Amino acid sequence: MKKIVIVRAIILLTSAFCFLGACKKPNHVDDETDSTRLHIVWSKPFLDENTFAVMQDPVIVDGYVLFAGYQESIGSALTNRINIFDKTNGEGHPHPAWGGGITDNLGHEIREILIGGSNNDIIFYSTSQSLQAFSIDFRQHLWTSVYDKSYNSFATGRISRLGTDIIIPNFGTSFIGEIHRYNFSTGQKTTLFSFDDVVKTIQWATNEQNDTLLFFSNGWKTVYCYNLTQDSIVWENTLNFDHSESTSHSPIILENKYVLFQHSYKISCVDFSTGKLIWDVVAISTGNCPILYYEGKVIVRPNYGNITCYDVRNGDLLWTSSDFKLSLNSSREYGKMDAYKGNLYFTTGGTWESSLYCISLSTGSVNWFDAGPTDRGIYGGLAIDQQTGYLYCHSLWSVMCVDLNKTPK
């Protein structure tokens, strides 16, 4: 009888050990190779071995890749974190001051990050309350600017670049807003212009006369081009469709020929010089996932339903793909798609499972999909280095680099 009790105890302890081992994030690439067909170059924890995080899309700059996000933990202080890794081997940023990256207990999650400055050497990140700047090379906090609430503003748009500086739209309860510019080195704020409506995002370009042009919508269906150099509206166009709120994704400017605007249920392409509508298409609930332009194609991924691909010249439908399931029960799946060597890469999302998909840009057919190491899922946005074919993505707790030229194994 005693022997039986001892054997049962051993079995229970062994089962518990195996369960805990299965639930723990793998530490090394060697541990992950048997559970995925992805050729993983390197994998690193974002916060620690056991803490989930909600992460922004990765940003590739020069020789490194940047991941930013915040912990997802109930009942504890909110921690924002920005980590920088060497693109090829996943080692930390070479400057010793970086250590574990940038960590701030702000109480407000990171909304987005941008790289700017005269040499792409400054990290800008925003929360709902402030904009902050860090030097990449020296891990030095440069400045913090708290958003101005003096005129009862209740919303700030997404940050955008304007040359080396940062611009942010800010609008109030009366829907009268201002477009603010922040000097990249000092954080000094100036007002570019005021606007009698909502502005969520702005994109800029220069014309043949080297004037600076700003492209934006009024939050609904009127789109604008504003000449900042001459302080005048170049064109405005109220698009011919039913009420459709604009998204928080920036317009896409293509070769000073087309401007793509993304709305909640429409994608519109207008002429760069005149604002005249060239084409538009109905797109089911695209508000949370940015569209992608790649080699003459506009790829639209809704919150649910089919991914569709259009010809940028005329809006003709090239293909639609529905051979995968897009989740409805999580916001983690929304993020940037990317393309490489004729294929489109994206994640499907979900509360506890998500896969990285590779589909053909010519036909929309599925080439392969994979749930990543230990089948724990790959979530959110991704970025691809076009020179190396390295894809950067993340699970709920780790960030990783995948060699597309050797994937699937």
C-alpha positions, 0 to 999 in steps of 0.5 A, spaced: 500 500 500 505 504 501 508 503 495 502 504 491 502 511 494 509 513 493 508 511 485 502 515 485 505 521 488 511 520 483 506 520 477 502 527 480 509 530 481 511 528 474 505 530 471 505 537 474 512 538 472 511 537 465 505 541 465 509 547 468 514 546 463 509 546 457 506 552 460 513 556 460 516 560 454 522 557 451 528 560 453 532 558 447 531 557 439 533 550 440 527 548 444 523 551 439 525 548 433 521 542 434 514 545 435 514 550 429 515 550 421 518 557 422 525 558 421 527 562 427 533 566 427 532 568 435 527 569 440 527 574 446 522 575 452 519 582 451 518 583 459 520 577 462 518 569 462 511 569 464 508 576 463 503 577 457 504 584 453 500 588 448 505 590 443 505 595 437 508 593 430 515 592 430 519 598 427 526 596 423 531 602 423 538 601 420 541 595 424 536 594 429 529 592 430 524 596 436 519 593 439 514 597 444 508 595 448 505 595 455 504 589 460 497 586 460 496 584 468 490 585 472 491 589 479 498 591 478 502 598 475 502 599 468 509 598 465 511 601 458 517 598 455 521 599 449 526 594 447 531 595 441 535 588 438 540 587 433 536 585 427 541 579 426 542 576 432 537 579 437 542 582 442 541 588 446 542 595 443 550 595 443 550 602 448 551 599 455 546 604 458 540 601 455 540 595 459 533 592 459 530 597 455 526 603 456 521 602 462 516 607 465 510 606 470 506 611 467 499 609 468 497 610 461 499 605 455 503 606 449 499 608 443 504 608 438 512 609 436 515 613 431 523 614 429 525 621 427 530 626 428 535 628 423 539 621 423 533 617 425 536 616 431 530 619 436 524 614 439 518 618 439 512 615 443 505 617 445 500 616 450 494 619 451 497 624 456 504 626 453 509 625 447 516 623 449 523 623 446 529 618 447 536 618 444 537 611 441 544 612 441 545 614 448 539 612 451 538 619 453 531 622 455 531 628 451 524 631 453 517 630 455 511 634 452 504 634 456 498 635 451 495 641 452 488 641 455 487 648 456 481 648 450 477 642 453 480 638 448 478 631 449 482 627 443 489 627 440 490 624 433 496 619 432 503 622 431 506 623 424 512 625 422 513 632 418 521 632 416 525 631 422 519 633 427 513 630 429 506 633 428 499 631 432 492 634 431 488 635 437 481 637 437 476 639 442 469 638 444 467 643 439 470 640 434 475 645 432 482 643 433 489 645 432 495 641 428 501 642 433 508 641 431 514 638 436 521 640 434 525 633 434 531 636 439 527 640 444 520 638 444 518 645 443 511 646 440 508 650 435 501 651 432 502 649 424 494 651 423 487 651 426 482 647 423 474 647 424 473 640 424 476 633 427 483 631 424 485 624 426 491 623 422 496 627 417 501 625 412 505 630 408 509 630 401 513 635 397 510 638 390 514 640 384 515 647 387 518 643 393 512 646 397 510 642 403 503 639 403 499 636 408 493 630 407 488 629 411 480 628 412 475 631 417 474 625 420 468 623 416 468 623 408 471 630 406 479 630 404 483 635 404 490 637 401 493 643 405 499 647 402 503 649 409 508 653 405 503 658 402 498 657 408 492 655 404 488 649 402 490 646 395 483 642 394 478 639 398 473 633 396 467 631 399 467 623 397 460 621 395 458 615 399 454 614 406 456 616 413 463 613 414 468 615 419 475 615 417 480 611 421 486 613 425 491 610 420 495 615 416 493 616 408 498 613 403 501 617 398 504 614 392 509 617 387 505 624 388 500 621 384 495 617 388 493 618 395 489 613 399 484 614 404 482 609 409 475 609 412 471 605 416 467 602 411 471 605 404 477 605 401 478 611 397 483 613 392 484 620 390 488 624 385 494 627 388 494 634 385 486 635 384 483 631 390 478 628 384 476 621 386 479 616 382 476 610 385 473 607 391 471 600 394 466 598 400 471 594 405 467 591 411 470 594 418 477 596 416 478 600 422 483 597 426 488 594 421 492 599 416 491 597 408 498 595 405 500 598 398 505 593 395 508 593 387 501 596 384 496 592 389 492 595 395 491 590 400 485 590 405 484 586 411 478 587 415 476 586 422 473 579 419 471 577 413 475 576 406 482 579 405 481 583 398 486 586 393 485 591 388 489 594 382 491 601 385 490 604 378 483 603 377 480 599 383 479 593 380 478 587 384 484 582 383 483 577 388 479 575 394 481 570 399 477 567 405 481 560 406 483 562 413 479 564 420 480 572 422 478 572 429 472 577 432 474 576 439 480 580 440 484 586 439 490 583 439 490 581 431 490 588 428 496 590 426 501 591 420 501 586 414 507 586 410 510 583 403 516 579 401 518 576 394 510 576 391 507 573 398 503 577 403 504 576 411 499 577 416 497 574 423 489 572 424 489 573 431 484 571 437 484 570 444 488 564 445 491 562 438 493 566 432 497 564 426 502 567 421 499 566 414 503 566 408 499 567 402 500 569 394 500 576 392 498 574 385 492 569 387 490 570 394 491 562 395 494 560 402 502 557 401 502 556 409 501 558 416 504 556 423 502 558 430 509 559 432 513 556 437 509 551 442 503 553 438 502 559 442 500 564 437 503 570 433 499 576 434 499 583 432 503 587 426 509 585 423 515 588 419 520 585 414 527 587 412 527 586 404 534 585 404 535 579 408 528 576 408 527 577 416 520 577 419 520 580 425 513 579 430 511 577 437 507 572 441 504 574 447 510 574 451 516 574 446 519 577 440 522 573 434 526 574 428 524 569 422 528 567 416 523 567 410 528 564 405 528 558 410 521 558 412 517 553 412 522 548 414 
